[in-house]
Amino acid sequence: MPTLTGAYRPSVPLARGRLYDARTISLHFTDLCNEACVFCAADTAAGRRETVSSAQIIAVLDAHPPADWSTVNIHGGEPTLRKDFLHLLEEIRTRGYRRVILQTNALRMSNRAYAESVHRIGVDMFACGFHGSTAATSTRITRNAKAFDLALRGFERIKEGGAALRVTTVVCAENVTELPAIAALCASVGVDHLNLSALQPQSFARASLVPYDICRPYLVEAIDTARAAGLVVTLEGVPYCTCPGYEDLHVDWRSQNLKVTFHDLTIDDFNSFVTTTTRVRTDACGSCLVRAECGGVYRDYLDVHGDSAFEPYRQEATA
């Protein structure tokens, strides 16, 4: 495999159960996106103007120095759509943060010259959304007919540059039967970490919510496929009782604090915010052994599918 010029020093791997470091500030770069995923509220780029100024981003960096925050996570929309993305990435790097994580769909990274520019400055980990094992499923979810091929090419460029590659796959009605194939495809293209995520609530995306008793066998097969290939696997937002025997794979939010900026809003603890505003406990949660570790279930899921899939967890958590 050819190697792109990179600006990397060996990055310390994330600890088990982590998506972020213990002190991570997440910067909102843009509302715009070149995909239009059926379960996502981000805007498509067509006909829209950027609403996040570079001054806003710099101000957040000024308020969160690397002495206090080891890691910067860049999120959107699709951050690489910004015309000044490379300039802002360089600004982050020159400040000396220990790790830079870029949340991206990897489409722009498919361009070798652009990938060279990004690698020259340096991103330690690319956290990429990837939701189908075929172009047809990808198109159905992202509503971008080119997304599948461009993402796979982007993954290749990412690995050529020496960065870590994490894929997040949102489990939804459109892809649930393909989860094992997605895991196998990720393994074949050099993905380091597969994060399988429950669908976060959006009122317009309720049709994409799939019952846990239906998705469980596909989820388990995907986990086993990825682990057999040597990938790190995490489960995000998935209630413990819906996937018994895999308690050590759940994201351990107790060991990491993700502080998120979004326009004028600052969320000091993202997981706590999501838990208190979108998740609830069922009757089964009252006697569950992992109640403290498990965030419960998204309210929208209960509204659509009820609570028949949930029961008190009987095995002590090891995460």
C-alpha positions in Angstrom: 0.0 0.0 0.0 1.4 3.4 -0.9 2.0 5.8 1.9 0.9 9.4 2.0 3.0 12.0 3.8 1.8 12.3 7.4 2.5 14.6 10.3 2.0 11.8 12.9 3.9 10.8 15.9 2.6 7.4 17.4 -0.7 8.2 19.1 -1.5 6.5 22.4 -4.5 4.2 21.7 -7.7 5.0 23.5 -8.5 2.9 26.6 -11.1 0.2 26.4 -14.6 1.4 26.2 -13.6 4.9 25.1 -14.5 6.9 22.1 -12.7 10.0 23.5 -10.0 10.8 26.0 -10.9 11.8 29.6 -11.0 15.5 28.7 -12.2 16.2 25.2 -13.6 19.4 23.8 -15.8 18.9 20.7 -15.9 21.8 18.3 -18.9 22.4 16.0 -17.4 23.3 12.6 -20.5 23.5 10.4 -24.2 22.6 9.9 -23.6 21.7 6.3 -23.1 18.2 4.9 -22.7 16.5 1.6 -24.9 13.6 2.7 -28.5 13.7 3.9 -28.8 10.7 6.1 -32.4 9.6 6.8 -31.8 9.8 10.6 -29.7 12.9 10.8 -30.7 16.6 11.2 -27.7 18.1 9.4 -28.4 20.2 6.4 -27.2 19.4 2.9 -24.7 21.9 1.5 -26.7 22.7 -1.6 -27.9 26.4 -1.6 -26.8 26.9 2.0 -24.3 29.3 3.6 -21.9 28.6 6.4 -23.3 29.9 9.7 -20.3 29.0 12.0 -17.6 31.6 11.9 -13.9 30.9 12.3 -13.8 33.5 15.1 -16.3 31.4 17.0 -14.1 28.3 16.7 -11.0 30.2 17.7 -12.7 31.6 20.7 -13.6 28.1 21.9 -10.0 27.0 21.5 -8.9 30.0 23.4 -11.2 29.0 26.3 -10.1 25.4 26.3 -6.2 25.2 26.3 -4.4 21.9 25.9 -3.2 22.2 29.5 -6.8 21.5 30.5 -8.2 19.6 27.5 -6.0 16.9 26.0 -8.1 16.2 22.9 -10.0 18.1 20.3 -12.9 16.4 18.5 -14.1 18.2 15.3 -17.8 17.6 14.4 -20.4 18.9 12.0 -22.3 18.5 9.6 -19.3 17.6 7.5 -16.3 19.6 8.8 -14.2 19.2 5.6 -16.7 21.3 3.6 -15.4 24.4 5.3 -13.2 26.4 2.9 -10.9 27.2 5.8 -10.9 23.7 7.2 -7.1 23.2 6.7 -6.3 26.5 8.2 -8.4 25.7 11.3 -6.9 22.2 11.6 -3.5 23.8 11.5 -4.5 26.3 14.2 -5.6 23.3 16.4 -2.4 21.4 15.8 -0.1 24.3 16.5 -1.7 24.7 20.0 -0.3 21.3 21.0 -3.3 19.2 21.8 -2.4 15.5 22.5 -5.0 14.1 20.0 -7.2 15.4 17.2 -10.2 13.4 16.2 -12.1 14.3 13.0 -15.7 13.2 12.6 -16.3 12.9 8.9 -18.0 10.8 6.2 -14.6 10.6 4.5 -15.9 11.6 1.1 -13.5 14.5 0.6 -10.6 12.3 1.9 -11.1 10.3 -1.3 -9.2 13.0 -3.2 -5.5 12.2 -2.9 -4.3 15.8 -3.0 -6.8 16.8 -0.3 -5.9 13.8 1.8 -2.2 14.7 1.5 -3.0 18.2 2.8 -4.9 16.9 5.8 -2.2 14.3 6.6 0.5 16.9 6.3 -1.1 18.8 9.2 -2.2 15.7 11.0 -5.4 14.1 12.3 -4.8 11.3 14.8 -8.1 9.5 14.4 -10.8 9.7 11.8 -14.2 8.8 13.1 -16.3 8.0 10.1 -20.0 7.4 9.7 -20.6 4.4 7.4 -24.0 2.7 7.3 -24.3 0.2 4.5 -22.5 -2.8 3.0 -23.6 -2.0 -0.5 -23.9 1.1 -2.6 -27.7 0.6 -2.8 -28.1 0.7 1.0 -25.6 3.5 1.4 -27.6 5.6 -1.2 -30.9 4.8 0.5 -29.5 6.0 3.9 -27.2 8.9 2.8 -29.2 10.0 -0.2 -25.9 10.5 -2.0 -25.4 8.0 -4.8 -21.6 8.5 -4.8 -21.1 8.2 -1.0 -20.3 4.4 -0.8 -17.5 4.4 -3.3 -16.1 7.7 -2.2 -16.1 6.6 1.5 -14.2 3.4 0.7 -11.7 5.4 -1.3 -11.5 7.8 1.6 -10.8 5.0 4.1 -7.9 3.9 1.9 -6.4 7.4 1.9 -6.9 7.6 5.6 -5.0 4.4 6.2 -2.3 5.4 3.7 -1.6 8.4 5.9 -1.1 6.3 9.0 -4.0 7.6 11.1 -6.4 5.5 13.2 -9.8 4.8 11.6 -13.0 4.3 13.6 -16.3 3.6 11.8 -19.6 4.3 13.5 -22.5 2.4 12.0 -26.0 3.5 13.2 -28.2 0.5 13.6 -31.4 1.2 11.7 -34.2 -0.5 9.8 -32.5 0.3 6.5 -29.3 -1.6 7.3 -30.0 -4.0 10.2 -29.7 -7.2 8.1 -26.4 -6.0 6.7 -24.6 -5.4 10.0 -22.5 -8.5 9.7 -21.6 -7.6 6.1 -20.7 -4.1 7.2 -18.4 -5.5 9.9 -16.7 -7.8 7.3 -16.3 -4.9 4.9 -14.8 -2.7 7.6 -12.3 -5.4 8.4 -11.3 -5.9 4.8 -10.5 -2.2 4.3 -8.4 -1.7 7.4 -10.8 -0.2 9.9 -9.4 -0.3 13.4 -12.5 0.2 15.5 -16.2 -0.5 14.8 -18.6 1.5 16.9 -22.2 0.2 16.6 -24.6 2.9 17.7 -28.2 2.9 18.5 -30.2 5.4 16.5 -30.5 8.7 18.5 -34.0 10.1 18.5 -35.2 12.4 15.7 -38.9 12.7 15.3 -38.7 12.4 11.5 -36.6 9.2 11.7 -39.0 7.0 13.8 -39.5 4.8 10.8 -35.8 3.9 10.9 -36.1 2.5 14.5 -35.8 -1.2 14.5 -37.0 -3.5 17.4 -34.1 -4.8 19.5 -35.5 -8.4 19.3 -35.2 -8.2 15.5 -31.8 -6.6 15.4 -30.1 -8.7 18.1 -28.9 -11.6 16.0 -27.5 -9.3 13.3 -25.8 -7.1 16.0 -24.3 -10.2 17.7 -23.0 -11.6 14.4 -21.5 -8.2 13.5 -19.8 -8.0 16.8 -18.3 -11.5 16.5 -17.2 -10.9 12.9 -15.4 -7.7 13.8 -13.7 -9.1 16.9 -12.6 -12.2 15.0 -10.9 -9.9 12.5 -9.1 -8.0 15.3 -11.1 -4.8 15.4 -11.9 -3.0 18.5 -15.7 -3.0 19.0 -17.9 -0.7 21.1 -21.6 -0.4 21.6 -23.0 3.1 22.0 -26.5 3.8 23.3 -27.5 0.2 23.2 -29.2 -1.0 26.4 -27.2 -3.7 28.2 -30.1 -6.2 28.4 -30.7 -6.2 24.6 -27.2 -7.7 23.9 -26.4 -9.9 26.9 -22.9 -11.3 27.1 -21.2 -8.3 25.6 -21.2 -6.0 28.6 -17.5 -5.3 28.3 -18.1 -3.6 24.9 -20.4 -0.8 26.0 -18.9 2.7 25.9 -17.8 3.6 29.4 -18.9 7.2 29.7 -17.7 7.3 33.3 -14.1 7.4 32.1 -14.5 10.2 29.6 -15.9 13.7 29.5 -17.0 15.0 26.1 -17.8 18.8 26.3 -19.6 19.8 23.2 -20.1 23.3 21.6 -22.9 23.9 19.2 -23.3 27.5 18.0 -24.1 29.4 21.2 -24.9 26.3 23.2 -22.3 24.6 25.4 -23.0 21.1 26.7 -20.6 20.4 29.6 -21.2 16.6 29.7 -22.6 15.3 26.4 -23.6 11.8 27.7 -25.4 13.3 30.8 -27.2 15.7 28.5 -28.4 13.0 26.2 -29.4 10.7 29.1 -31.4 13.3 30.9 -33.1 14.8 27.7 -33.7 11.8 25.5 -33.5 8.5 27.5 -35.9 7.0 30.0 -36.0 3.9 32.3 -38.5 1.1 31.9 -40.1 -0.9 34.7 -37.4 -3.5 34.1 -34.7 -1.1 34.9 -35.6 -0.8 38.6 -34.0 -4.1 39.6 -31.3 -4.2 36.9 -27.7 -4.9 38.1 -26.2 -2.4 35.6 -28.7 0.4 36.1 -25.8 2.8 36.9 -23.8 1.9 33.9 -26.6 1.7 31.3 -28.2 4.9 30.1 -31.6 3.4 29.6 -33.5 3.5 26.3 -34.4 6.4 24.0 -37.9 7.7 24.6 -38.7 7.6 20.9 -38.0 3.9 20.8 -40.5 3.2 23.5 -43.1 5.3 21.8 -42.7 3.3 18.6 -41.9 -0.3 19.9 -42.8 -0.4 23.6 -40.7 -2.1 26.3 -41.1 -5.8 25.6 -37.4 -6.2 24.6 -36.2 -5.1 28.0 -35.6 -7.1 31.2 -33.4 -6.7 34.3 -29.8 -7.6 33.4 -28.5 -10.5 35.5 -24.8 -10.4 34.9 -22.4 -8.0 36.6 -20.9 -5.4 34.2 -17.2 -5.7 33.6 -16.8 -2.5 31.6 
